[in-house]
C-alpha cells in the first residue's frame, strides 16, 4: 500500500503518469517477489542499514519544510500542487483535542508497534554473547531511539498539515518538491529491502500455526506459500487505499491482542500449570493480568468500531 503510493508519486515526479495500481503490481512482481523467495536474508543487512539512513533523511527533510514554511499556507507555495484535501488544515482546539473519541484511533495505531515482536526470539538467538543483560541493553537503546524518532516525525507532520495529515504523510507533500522527492526515494528503498524480513516472519508464523514440521518445509512448499501470501497482501493493498485504516484497525485487533490479551492468557496458563507451587502473589497477578486483558478487549472494540466508521 505504502509502496504503491510512493512509487506512483515518484513516477509523477519524473513526469510519468503511472497509476498506483500499476506501480504496486509491477513492484510486487519485479522486486518484492524475488526478494521474498530468498532463502537467506543476510545479504539484505547492508540495505537495511541504508534504509535507516534514508528514514533519518526523511525526518530531517520534514523538519526543514516545517521550519521554512513552504507549506504554511494552503493557498501558496508547494501546497497548491497537491489535492485540496491534502493541503494544511490547522485547527484551533489545541491540547483539548486529545480528549476526543478519535484518540482511540491513535492509541490503536500506536499498538501496531508491538506487531513485529514475533521476531524477538530470533533476534535474541542471533545476538552475539546473548545474555539477558546485553539483550535488555539492545532493546532499551533501539526502542528509545525509535520512540524519539517516530515522535519527531509525527509531530513535524501534524504541525505542518494538521487535520489534513494523510495516513502516509509523504502524500501531503508536492511531487514538485525535490527535497521531499528524495525522501520518497529513501522511504521506498527502506521499505523494499526491509519488506522480506517482515514477510518471512509472517510466513514462518503461518507454518507454525499450521504445525508444519521443519523437515517438511521444502523449497517448493515455501515458494507456493510465498506466492499465496504475497498475492493476498497485494490484492488487499489494491482494494484498500487508506493506510490509516489499516494501522488503526490492525492495532485495534491484532495489536491489542498481542499487548493485553495473549500475554494474560499465557500467564494464567503458566500459573495454572504450577498447581500448588504457585504463590499467592502470582495468583493475584493473574487477576490483574486478566483485568488488563478485559481493558484491551474494550479499547480494541471501540477502536475497531471507529476505524470501520471512518472507512465508510
N, C-alpha and C positions, 0 to 999 in steps of 0.2 A: 504494500500500500504506500509506504513512505517512498520506496524506491521508484514506484510508478510516477508519483507526483514530482519527485526530484529530477528524474531523467527527462520527463516531459518539459519541465521548466528549463533544464539545461539545453535541450534541443531548441526551445524557443529563443534562448539567448544567442544561439548560433544561427538564428534565422531560419530554422527548420520547423515546420508545422507537423509535429508528431504527437498523436493523441496519447493520453495517459494509458489507455488500454493496450495500444500497440507497443508502447515503451515497456510496459510490465511484462507482456507475453514474450517479447523479444529478449529482454534481460533474463527472464526465467530460463528460456531455452538455451541461450548462448553462454550465459555466465553462471547463474546460480546452480543449474542442474549439474554441470561438470564439477563444480566445487563441492556440492553436496554428495557426489559419488566418490569423492576421495576417501580412501581407507585410512590415511594417515594425515592428520591436520596440522602436524608440527611445522610443515612448510609455510603455514599461514601466519605464524607468530610474528615475523617482521612486519607483515602488512597490518596486523592488529595494532602494533606499536605506532605505525604511521597513521593509522586511523585515529588513535587517541590524540596525536598531534593535530590532526585535522579538526577534531572537535574543539580543541583549545583555540585554534584559529577562529572557528565559528563564534565562540564565546567573545573573543576579542573584537571581532567584526561587529557583532551585535552591540557591544559596548560603545564602539566608535559611532555607529549610526544613531544610537540613543543620545550620545553627548553632542554630536554635531547638528542634531535637529533636522536631519534630512527627511524624517517622516513626522515631524512635529505637527504639521497641519494636513488635514485630509484633502485640502484643495490646492496644494502646491508641491513642488519637488517630485521626488520619486513616487509619492503616494498617488499621483494622478495616473501612473502607469499600471495600477492594479485595480481589480474589481472593487466596486464601491463597498461591498460587504467586507472587504479586507483592509479598508483604509482605517486609520486611527480613530478610535471612538472612546475617548477618555471620559469616564463618568465623574460624579461628584459625591458618591456615597462614602468614600474613604474606608477606614478600617471597619466601619459598621457592616460593610457588605459581607464580612466573614460569617456573620450570623444568618445569612441567607440559607435557604434549604439547598441551594446549589453547592454549598460547601461539602455536602455529602459526595458529590461527583468528584471534587478534588481529592477527598480522602480515598475514594475508590481508585483514582488514578495513581495516587501515591502507593497504594497497595501492590501495584504491579511490580514494584521494586523487589518484592520477595519471590517473584515467579521464576527466577533463574537459580534458586537455591538448590535445585537438584544437582547442580554441578559441584557443590561444596565438597562432597566426599571425594570426588575425582581430583579436585584441586589439592585437597589435603594430602592425598596419597602421592601426588606428583611433587609436592613441596620438598625441597632439599632440607634434610635434617628436620623432618616434620614432627617437632614436638608441639604440644598444646600451647606452650608459651610463644613459640615462633608463629604458630597459626593465628593466635589472638592478635599478635602484632600486625600481621599481614591484613587481617580482617579489619582491625580498627583503623589502620592507615588508609587502606583502599576505600573503605566506606566513608571515612571522614572527608577524604578528597572528593569523592563522588557527590556527597551531600552538598558540600560547598559549591562544587561545580554546577550542579543542577539548580540549586537555589539561585545562583547568579544568572544562569540562562533564563530561568522562569521569570525572575524579577526584571531583567532587561527587556524581555519580550513583552511582558504585560505592561511595563511602564511606557513602552513605545506605542503599542497598539490598543491597550485597554480591552474593552469588551469585544473588539473585533479580532482578537487573537485567535488564529486558526489552530486546529489540533496539531498541525505541522507548521510551526511558526515561520519557517522559511517561505511558506506560501504567501505570507503577508508582504514580503519584500519584492520589489520590482525586478523583473527579468533583465532590465537595462542597468541594474545596479551591479557593476563589475565586482565590487568588494564582496557583496553577498553571492555573486555568481561563483566566486572561488569557494565560498562556504558550501554551496551546493555540491561542488566537486568533492570537497573534503568529506562532507557527510555521506555522499554516495560511495566514496572509496571506503570509508569506515564501515558502512552497513554491509556492503558487498562481501568484504573479507571477514567480517565477524558473523555474518548470517549462518555459515556452515557450523559454527560452534554451537549455536543455539539449536540449529536443526538436528544435529547429531544427538544432542541431549534429548530432544523430543522423540526422535526415532528409537533411541535405546530405551526410553521410558515406556513407549508403546510395546516394545518387545518384552520388557519385564512384566508389564501388566498382563500381556497375553501368555506369560510364563513359557516363553520360547527358550529352551536350553541353549547355552552359548555354542555348543558343538553343532547345533542345527542352524546357526546363523550364517548360512553360506553367502557368498558374494551375490549370487543370483537372487536370493531371498531379500537381502539388504537393498539391492538395486530396485527390485519390484516395489518394496515398501517406500523407498525414496520417491519413485515416480508417483505413487498414490498420494503420499502426504503432500508433496510439492504441488501436485495437481489440485488438491482440495484447497490448500492455502492460497494458491493463485486465483482459483475461482472465487473464493470469498473476497479477496482483495479487489477483484474486478467488480464485484457487486456492491461492496460497502466502501464508500469513499471518505467517510468521516472518521479520522483517526481518533478523535476524542471519544467517540462512542466505543471503539474497540478498547481503549485504555480504561474508560470508566466501567463498562460492563464486565470486561475481563478482570479488573481489580475487584469489583463488587462480588463476583462469583469465585473465580479461582484464587485471586489474591487473598480475599478474606478467609477462604477455606484453608489456605496454607499458613496464614498467620495465626488464626484463632481456633479453627475447628479441628483440623488434623492433629496438631500437637497435643491438644487437650485429650482427644480420643486415645492417642498413643500413650500418653502419660497415665491415663486412667487404666488402660490395659496393662501397662507395666506394673503399676501398684497392685492391681488385682492379682497378677501372677505371683507377686511376692507373698501373698497369703498373710499368715500371721507375722511374717517378718517385717511387714510394712509398719512404719512408725505412725504415731498419731498425727505428727506434723505432715507427713506425706498424704495421709488420708484427708486432712483438712485442705491440703494444697490441691487435691483432686477436685474438691468442691469449688475452689477459686478458679481452677482451670476451666471447669465446665461452665462457670458463670461468664468467663471471657468468651467461651465458645458461643454461648447464647447471645452475647453482645455482638460478636462478629456476624452471626446469622442475621440479627436485627439490622445492623448497619448495611450488610450486604443486600438484604431485601429492599431496603429503602433506596440504596444507591442503584441497584439494578432497575428498579421501577422508574427512577428518574432518568436513567440513561436511555431506557426504552421510550420514555416520553419525549426526550429530545430528538430521538430518531424519527418520530412521527412529524 
